[in-house]
Amino acid sequence: MHNKIAEIFKQLNQVLLGKEPQTKLALVCLLADGHLLIEDLPGMGKTTLASALAQTLGLDYRRVQFTSDMLPADILGVSIFDAAKQLFNFHQGPVFCQVLLADEINRASPKTQSALLEAMEERQISIDSDSYPLPRPFFVIATQNPLDQAGTFPLPESQLDRFMMRIALGYPDQSSELAMLKGEVFSDKKLSLDALIDLDTLFAMQKAVRAVQAGDNVLHYLLRLINESRYSGTYANPLSPRCSKILLQAAKAMAFINQRDYVIPEDIQAVFIAVTDHRLAGISAGHGDNVLSRTLLDSVDPLD
Amino acid sequence: MKEFLTRQSLVLINLSYIAIAASLFNNINPLLLIFGLLCAAWRIVLFYGRVSILPKLLLNSAALLSTFLIIVLVYKQGLFSVMLHLILLGFSLKFLELKSERDVHYFVNTGFILVALFFIFNSSIVTSLLGGGLILLLLAVLLSIHAPHCLFAEQSKLLFKSAAVSLPLAVVLFIVIPRLPSLWKVPLQKQAATGLSDSVSPGEIAQLSRSSELAFRASFTGAPVEESERYWRVMILDAFDGRTWSQSAVKKEEEKTVLNGESSLYGLSGKLNSYDLILEPHYKTWIPALDFSQVSFSAVNLSDYSLRSRQPVFKRKDFTADLYQSVNSISLSAERRFQLTKLPEQGNEKTRLWLAAQLKRGLSKDKVLKLLLDGFSAQAFRYTLQPPVLGAEQIDDFLFSTQAGFCVHYAGAYVYAARSLGIPARMVTGYLGGEWQADLNFLTVRQYDAHAWAEIWQDGQWQRVDPTAYVAPERVELGLEGALSDSSEFLAGQYLSLQKWRHISFLNDLRLNLARLDYLWAVWVINYDNKKQLELLTSWFAQYAWLNMLYGILVMMLCAFLFVVLITFKPWQKKKREVEDRLYLQLQAYYAKLGVIRGKGQTVSDYAENIRLSINRPTPLFEKFAVNYNRLKYQAGLSAGQRTKLIKELQALSRQIRAGKN
């Protein structure tokens, strides 16, 4: 199983040069069964990362470009009256897939955003009186433009909370960009990758992630981090119990990817910023500096 | 303005204001109280946003105006009272500008000063507890400001814990810190003196109000003085104008010289006993004394054998007096003899005639006086606290018509008769008796034990005669209650007094226990002065001769300090480190010397990376240590064997690293 992981990494890193930490976090997020929010400027490779992930994991992948005039039905699907059968027929929307790339999610109106976000939480959608379960697995990789860009509706805290992680890609380093310009990597247009694993392997991996053990020592460390956010008085949006659960899940996936069957503080630290920064900062989140989660991380000693 | 106070803090602030103002209620002008409550109410209204904050100009002028008014109002009550009122005014005005945490600090600190002033007026054990409560309340205000996120239960826990921690320190400081003389004296307050007055007009008192208020307590070094001898002399009344017994000019002059510390010298001989007195504040200088007493320091003797303190007793104070058997007789000067036989020229003809008639019958002067006393016990005289009012001819009225009265009537009539016969005589006021508490060996004397008796000059010395003993011998033997035929007269009107209900045994026990506790408090806390301190410390350190007293005190203070440090840091609660943590800490210390210090949030792997970067070469041993450390600490389900093996490996690695093999 770990060979597979290494292969996946290799392939992803061939597509996105010099972005190992981000691809690792993205993979961790999917293995931990969470949704991923990628926030960065246009043209940084957000979409590339999303589609590369989907193709490499062999998942059915759709992309929806969000715009401000989009309606919930454009994502979820719509019931159409079939004159011949005298019945309403449900036509599935793009959300019925395994990986949904919600591009520029914060350009859509809040109504449309919340339609998607409900699907993310429940993993099923309800139209009229019928419920339609979504396929398994169901990942949403949403990309978001920084809030200071024109034409954006910020996601409220409650909806940010649905995403396990928020990551930023950042500029590539010089050598990677040079290689890109020389055409040594795949270009966006013809991105077509081999699927390296099948669905069963993915499920097996997710199961293995859940089986990773977390001893008392590391759980206490995690709780100290959470409690610091609650009781130190420094943080306006303290971390919720849901967040501590998600943090542990992500840390387990990180431990799994690092080929360990137990969690250590290094795993928690590796996912901590991606998992908590958008929760601690809330709407006011800028991009890139992650100052709140870093401060929190620095103020708790793993040794105690 | 954004409200910075929480509802809880506001409630606490108001509560502490009301409590402190109430504690000083007797000493402050009610107008100031009303003003303060208005200020508090304004702050509450501000809290709800119904008024806006006062402009600075208005605030300052209000402060100036109210200061001026207060000074005008209480100017006559003396400097001390003005100061008290001004502090309380500032305390009240603080409500108008309670705008930030700093203002609350001012408020609380002023509150502490007011609590200190409260202790000037009150020193009993109950009031000390009340004062402690006030301090706790003020601390609670601080806590609610600085720990608003704590639950109420947590806050109270913290409050009581910190108070409990500071108690032992306070006790040690109380015991060892020398008592410094006061930097400034509390000026004598214009307060109604309780207890005895320096003149008495028996004819005008229709009802003697008796109070169960404590006058003083006494304990004896030797055996307690017999009940019939417990005549506590306070004052001599040697002038009579037909209506009022008072002090003659000579006596008044002598009282004044007391403040200069001039003592009358007369030889005392035959030391019998000595006793300790704990006086309740009465704002005068007198000290009740048995015959014949002397206090070595801080008090002087008057020529009439009474004692006076050099300074007015404005707080509970103790004196130690020696009791002597006899006093060397001195001759009476002609002037004194004239004063002591002086009577109004006119009036009381019946009495004079009666006396003259007795003399004519050939009786000696002594016999005549004896006849008078026997008359008190034989005839229809009765002892009552509610005597009928006497007319202009007081003595005549009393002796021949009403024949009812209390000690002053009897003593007055007797002295009048003696003087008529040419025998120097004077009235003595003071206290008689007291309640003996056998288990702690002390005597409680209350205001209702006040008494008056007579002294006549015979055989070159003063002889005590108590005419009341003839009409009501029980007064001497059993105390006031026993002397009254109608027991409802005893403490009439004082329903709340525990003395009144002494026949209910449970209440009586309670009363006695309270009295006992208050006595111990007075002896050991209020009157713990330099002398007692020296005695106590010497008695402790006498057992350890090698311990110099100064070092002893230092050690004690150090102990208290250590106690506080320990209670604060609680080293015994420190988690016992696991082996791997100890090794890790050793290595951290080792690398810290090389200049690589672990950041607070750094994990062991990060630290390894740090070390590698800063010493600029690979550190395989420490990296191996990091991996093993993580396994040992975080891998669940390690078997005991694996643990031991890992620990051994870690120990070996740590040794190698510290030997510089990395």
Contacts between the chains, C-beta under 8 A, distances in Angstrom:
chain1	res1	chain2	res2	distance
A	213	B	635	7.5
A	213	B	636	4.3
A	213	B	637	6.9
A	214	B	636	7.3
A	215	B	633	7.7
A	215	B	634	5.0
A	215	B	635	6.6
A	215	B	636	4.1
A	216	B	636	8.0
A	217	B	633	5.3
A	217	B	634	5.4
A	218	B	634	4.9
A	231	B	149	7.2
A	233	B	149	6.6
A	262	B	631	7.9
A	262	B	634	5.6
A	262	B	635	4.4
A	262	B	636	5.9
A	263	B	634	6.6
A	264	B	603	7.4
A	264	B	630	4.4
A	264	B	633	7.8
A	264	B	634	4.6
A	265	B	603	4.6
A	265	B	630	8.0
A	265	B	634	7.5
A	266	B	603	4.9
A	266	B	604	7.9
A	266	B	605	5.0
A	266	B	606	7.5
A	266	B	630	7.3
A	269	B	601	7.7
A	269	B	603	6.0
A	269	B	606	7.6
A	297	B	601	4.8
A	298	B	599	6.5
A	298	B	600	6.0
A	298	B	601	4.0
A	299	B	600	6.5
A	299	B	601	6.5
A	300	B	600	7.4
A	300	B	601	5.8
A	301	B	600	5.1
A	301	B	601	6.6
A	302	B	601	7.2
A	302	B	602	7.6
A	302	B	603	5.2
A	302	B	604	7.8
A	303	B	581	6.4
A	303	B	584	7.0
A	303	B	585	7.8
A	304	B	575	7.8
